[in-house]
Amino acid sequence: MCGIVGIIGNKPVAQDIYDALTILQHRGQDAAGIITYDGKAFHQKKDVGLVRDIFHKGNMARLKGYTGLGHIRYPTIGGVGIENAQPFYFDMPYGITMAQNGNCFNFYELKEEVYKNDLCRVNSECDVEAILHIFRSSLVKQAHRHGNGFDVKQIWRAMRRVFQKLKGGYSIVGYVGDKGLLAFRDPHGIRPLIMGKRSNVGQQSLFEEGSGRKEDAPLDEYIFASESVVLDILGFEKVGDLEPGEVVFIDEKRKVHRKVVLQKAFRPCVFEHVYLARPDSMIDNISVHKARMRMGELLGKQVRKAGLDIDVVMPVPDSSREAALGAARVLKKPYREGLIKNRYVGRTFIMPGQEIRKKTIRYKFNPITLEVKGKNILLVDDSIVRGNTSAAIIQMMRDAGANKVYFSSAAPPIISPCYYGIDMPTREELIANKLSQDEICAKLGADALFYQDLEDLKKAVKTGNPKIKRHCMACMDGDYPTGDITTETIDEWEQQRRESHEKLEKIKKGLPIVS
């Protein structure tokens, strides 16, 4: 899970891209980057850390240009470090840059193939660098074949090769120098990507001195982003979500070219609605807010059947608030805020290393004793992945004087690794992969434990867009939509993850790394 944005506009776009990345900061905290193009050269700044800490007045002034890409990252492949920060850039043909949200689990195969076939070294452990080279090499061959000429058909041909090579779930934005802005979504549409438009009709030309462009009349501006909330805040009108396997290319004259290059069964990620996306976003025409409310209502019906004596319903902030509201309404019990979240501590789910997560949980949450003491509390969380946060919060409530603590998850048990861009790939890290519900309840220290029913979750999310027949729920049901996840794949990937974490621990301790 990362956040991406691509804009082609009429004025310097760096500020809009910066604003978009701050809006998407919840999707990643490891690194961030912006690259722009001014008609003559590319300008880039990327580093590890939060958006607000990386970009300042000095380096923003250098990001000149009317088009550009932005990225915020948390790693599902490779380790931390600036060498893995995006976007990535290669200077031929034309100059190409790309940024990705998602994961290609055959990255190491692609990395070797790029070196063998094109003698190009993929220097990072970030899959989009290999994807960029595959796309680039196809364009080079076509340029030579057509006498260095260019037309949009070359994009379609190159993208067919990309889709055939990649395994995983991904959405990508890119820019081809002096040719146009590119965006595409994997053939199953697992990772989200939305397109927007901002009209400048009736305004003066917005091209400024130094932008690299001279036009008498303003052209429409276009944006691609991971979530619709970016369009809302930046003032873009929604054009729509990209279809599975669709490629969109917007040329320099702002003509929009769209083609479904390779499409398979539509299986968007359900975890976007459970946890990842902001509640004010629309993902594939489904309101995240409404989906979570429905999750809570259906969960509340299950809890009601247990006949428990519940005084209040409380969310584990922030992404479970809607579910808690829905559950409270069904149970006809008061909704109360009983936990205060420190917003300046990052999301523990996407932090590397169990030790860091455990330490951070206590800094992140604090109970309101007056709301907790002496009460039977139903806590509602969005999901239970490793169980560390859940156990710590239950103990906090007991320490604050709670009489009973019932715990509920708006998602079903997380039992399987994810290979499509969510950081929970190893089986031993998933508490529901090895323990029964009763055992989990005992381990967490809860008085009762409730999980969302799998069919109820499907109903809660599908209600928003009945055209989607099935979501990707592989982490909950083990059904991988790409059809190419084997036991060998899982074993190999988990070993790579262990090695990556061991490398990270050595870096933190200042120890030498031996390949």
N, C-alpha and C positions, 0 to 999 in steps of 0.2 A: 504494500500500500504506500503509494507516493502521491504527490499532487503535481499536476502539470498544467501549463497554460501556454498558448501560442497566440500572438496577435499580429495582424497586419493592419496598419493604420495610416493616418495622414499627418501625424506629428510624432515627436519622440515618444516611444512606448514604454520606456523604462519604468516610469512612475506607475503606470497601469499594471505592469507585470509585477512590480514590487507589491502593490496593493493586493493583487490577486494571490500572491504567495502568502501574505499575512492572513488572508481569508482562509487559505487552505492549510495553515500551519498545523492544524490538528492531524493532518495526514502524514506528518513526518517531522522529526526533530534532529535528525543526524546531520544533515547538510542542506545547503540551498545554493542555487545558481541562477544567473541571468545571462543570456547572450543576446546581443542586438546586432542589426545590420543597417548601415547608413547609405547603401548604394555603392560604397567603395571598399569598405572593410568591415569585418566582424569585431565586436568588442565584448569581452567577457569578464565576469567576476563570479567566482564560486569559492565556497569554503565550508568547513564544518561548523555546525552550530545553528542557532535560530536566525530567521530572516532579519529581525531587528538588530542582531549583533553583527551580521556580516556586511550589511549595506549601510553606507552613510553618505553624506553629501559629496564627499570627494570622489568615491568610486562610482556613485550614481551619475555624476556629471560626465564620466567617461563613457557611459553606456548610451552612446548616440545611435539614433536610427529610428526608422519608421516601422520596423518589424522586429520581432524577437520572440524568444522562448524563455520560460521560467520553470524551475523545478524545485520541489522540496522532497527530501528523501528520508526514508528509514529503510535499512537494508534487509532484504530477504535473501540476497545472494551477495557474497563478498563481505568484507569487513568495513569498519569505519575508516575515515581518512579522506583527504581532499582528492586523492587519485581516483576515488569512486564517485565523487560528486558529479552531478549532471548540470547542464547539458554537455554532450560531447560534440566535437567538431573535427571535420577532416577537410583538407583544402582542395581536393579534386574528386570528381569533376565539379566545377562551378563554385565549390565551397558548400558543404552540407553540414547541418547541425541537427541533433535529435535529443529528445528527452522522453522518458518512458514512465508509465505507471503500470506495475505488474511484475511478472516474473516468467522467464523462459527457462524451464528446468533442464534443457539440453544445452545450456550456455557453454559448458566446457567442450562439448563436441563442436559447437560452432566456432569457438575460439581456435581450436586446432585446425579446423577446416579453412578458416580465413588465412591462417599462416601458410598452410600447405598449398592452397590454390592461388592466393594473391600475394604471398610473401609479405603480408602485413601483420604486424604484431599488435595484438590486443593487449594493451599495457595495464589495464585495470582488471578488476574482478566484477565489473558491472556489465550486465548482459546487453544493454543498449549500445555499447561500443561495438560489439560484434554485429548487432543488427544493422547499425549504420554502415559497417564495412560491406555486408552482404548487399544492401541496397545500393551502395556506392559502386561496387564492382559491376553490378548489372547495368547501371547507367553508363559507366565507362564503355562497356562493350557495345551498347546501343549507340552511343555517341560516335564511336569509331565506325560502326556499321552505316550510320546515316550521315557521314561526312561532317561530324561535329555539330550537326543540327539538333534541334530540340523540339519535341511536341509532347502533348500530354499523354499520348499513347505509350511513350517510353516509361512514364510513371506507372501506368497500369501493368506493363510487362514486368518491370522491376518489382512491383508489389506482389505480383503472383509468385515470383520466386521467393520473396521474403516469407509470405504466408506458408508456402510449401516447406520451408526450412525450419520455421519456428515451432516449438512445442510449449504450450503454456497459455496464460491469460495475460493480455497486455493491451494498453492503448498508448499511442505514441503521437507526439507532435514533432514536426520538423520544418526546416526551411532550406530550400535550394537556392543558392545565391543568384539573384537577378531573375529567377524563374517563378518562384511562388512559395506559398505556405502549404504545408502538407500535414494531414492528420489521418490516422487510421486506427481501426479497432479489430481485435482478433476475431477469427471466424465464428466463434461461439458468443462473442460479445460479453465476455466474463467481466472485464474491467470497464468502468463507465467512461464516456466521453461525450460532451455536449458542445454544440455549435451555436454561436450567437452572431448578431449583426447590429451595427450601429450606423444609422444613416446620417449623412452630413449635408443632405439637400438643403439649400437655402443659406448655408453658411459660407463664409469666405474660405479660401483654400487654407488648410491647416499646416501645409508643409512649411517648415521654418528654415531659415538659413542654417546650413550645416546638416540638414536632414538627408541630403543626398538625392532628393526628389524635387522636381519642379513640375507642377501641374497648375493649369489655370482654374480648374474646378475640383472641388473635393470629391474623393471617391468613398464608397461605403467601406467601413471598417469591419473586420471579422475577428472573431475570437473562438478558440477551442479551450475547454477547461474540464477538469475532473468532476466538478459539481456546478449545478445551476446557480448556486448562491453567488458565485463570482460574477455571473452575467447580471444578476439583480443589482448588486452593489455598484458595479462599474457602468451600469446604464446601457447594457446590450439587450436587444430583443432576442428572445429564444427562437432559433431556427429549428432545432430539434436534436435528439440524440442520434449519434451515428449508429447505423445498423451493424449487425455482426458482419465482419469481413468487408466493411465499406471503407473506401478510400476517398478522401475529399482533397482536391488540390485547387487552391485559389491563386490564379496567376497575377502578375503585376498590374494588369488592367482591371483586376477584381472580378474577372469572370470566374464563376464557381463551377468546377468540374467535379461530378460525383459518379462513382461507379462501385457497385458491389463486385469485388474481384473474386472472392472465395468465401462462400457462406455455408455454415453448418447450423445445426440446431441451436436456437437462441437459448443460452443458459447464463443469464447475468448473476453475479454474486449476491447471495442473500445477506451476507454479512455486512454489506454496505448499509442495509436497512437496520440490522441488528445493532451495529456498533460504529462502523467507520465514518459514515457521512454525517454532516451537520443536519439537524432536524429541519432546518429551513430550506433544505435542498430537495429538488425533484430528481430522482434517479430513474431513467427510463419511464417517465411520465407517472411515476409512483411517488407520492408524498412520503418522505421519510417520517415526518411527524405523525401522519395518519396511520402509517404502517405500525409504528411503535405503539400508538394508542390501541390499535386492534390487538397487538400482541398482549398488551396488559389486560385487556378485557377478557381475552380467551384464557389467559393465565389465571385471572381472578375467578373464573368459573370453576377451574380445577381446584383452586384453593378452597372455594366455598363448599365443595363437596366433602372436604376433610372435616368440616364442622369445628374448626379451631376457635378459641376465644381470642380474638384479635382486637386490640385497642386502636392502633394506628397503622397506616401504611406509609413507609418511607422509601425514597429512592436512594440508590448509591449514585451520587451525581458524577457526570452530568447526563450521560447518554441514556440513562434509564428513567428519566423524569416522566416522559410520556407514558411509558409502560406502567409506572407506578400510579399515575393518574387514572389510567384505564382500569387497573385492578381495584383501586379504591372505589371507583364509581360502581363497579359490579358488586363489590363486597359491602357497599354502603357504609364504609368506614372513613373516618377523617384522614385526609392526606396531610402529612407534616414533613417539613424539612428537618431531619435529625442529624444530618452529617454536613459539615461545612468543608468544602474543598478548597485547598490552596491552589489558585489558578496559575501560580508561578512555578509549580512543580509539574514536570511533564507527565504524559500518559504512561503509567507503569507498564501497560500491556506491551508497548513498543520499545521498552528500554532493554538494552543488552545485559545479560547476566542476571542470575537469580539473586545474587547478593545485593546488587544495586536496587533491584525491584523491592526486596523485603525491607531494606532500610528506608526507601523512599515512601513506601505506603504510609508509614506512621507520620511522616512529615506532610503527606498529602491530605489526609482526612483527620477531622476532629469532631467528636460528637457534641451535640447541644444537650447537656445533662438534664436541663429542665424538661425537655421534650421526651427524654428517654427513661428517666428513673421511674421504676415501679410499673412499667408498662409492658404489655405483650405486643411485640413489634413484628410486623411483616416487612422485611427488607426486600426490595426488588432491584435486581441488577440486570444488566443487559445480557450477560453470559458468564460462564465459569470456564476459564481456560486451564490455568495451572492450579488455581485454588488458593494461592498465597494471599491475594487481596481479600478474598471472601473470608478466609479464616481470621485475618487480622482485624477486619471490620466487625465481625461477630464478637471477637474478644473485646474490642473497644466498647461495644454496646453493653456487654456484661460489666465491664469495668465502670461504665457510667451509670450502672444501676438498673439495667433492663431486667424485667422479670422473666420473660421468654423472648427468644429471638428465633423467628422463623425466616428462612432464607429461600428466595425464589429467583429463578433465572428465566428471562424472557426468551431465551434460546434453548433448544434441546441440548443434550450432552454433546460436547465437542470430543469426538472420538478418533478423528483421522487427521493426518498431516495435510497441510495446504501447500499446493505447488503453483498457485496462481497469484501470489503477491501478498499473502498475509503471513506474518511472522509467528507461525506455530507449527513448524514442520516435524518435530521429533515426537514419536509416540510416547516416550517415557516422560515428556513434559506435560502431557495431557492427562489430567486427573481422572477423567471419565473413561480413558482408554484402558485403565487397569483396575478400577474399583467399581463396585456396584453403587447404586444410588444410596442405599443404607450405609455403606462403608464411607461414601463421600460425606454424607450427613454427619457421621461420627467424626471424621477427620477434620471437617470444618468447625465442629463444635456447635452445630445448630440444633434446635429443638425439633425442627422438621425442615425438610428440603423438598422443593418443587421445581421440576423442569418443565419448560414448554413442551407440549406434544408436537411431534414433527409435522403431523397433518395440520395442526392448528397454525403453526408458523407458515406453512405453505398458503393456507387460507388468508392469513393476515396480510401477507405481502401481495399475493396474486389479485386480491380484491381491487387494488389500485389500478391494475392494467391487465385485464383478462386475456389480452393478446399473448402475454407471456405464459406459456404452458408449464414450464418448469424453470426454476432457478438452479444455479449451482449451489448445492448443499453438501459438497463432498466432505467437508470437515465434520458434518453431522451424520451423513449416511454412507460415506465411503464410495459414492458413485461419482467418479471423475468424468466430466463431460468430454474431455479430449480423447478418452479411450486408450491412452498410451501410458498410463501409470501402472507399472508392474512392481512386484515385490523387490526385484533387483533395483528398480528406480528408487524406491523408498529407502532401501538399505544404503545405496550409494549417496543419495542426497543427505541422509542423516549423518553419514560419516563426514561429508564435506562441511556440514554445519558444525559438527563437533570440532573439527580442525580449525574452522574460522573462529569459534569462540575461544579455543585454546590460544590462538594467535592474538586475539584481542586481550586476553588476560595477561599474556606476556608483555604486550605493548604497555598496558597499564602499570605493570610492575617494573618496567624498564629492563626486561630480560632480552637476551639476543634471540632472534628468530632464525631457526635453521630449516631450510627447505628439505 
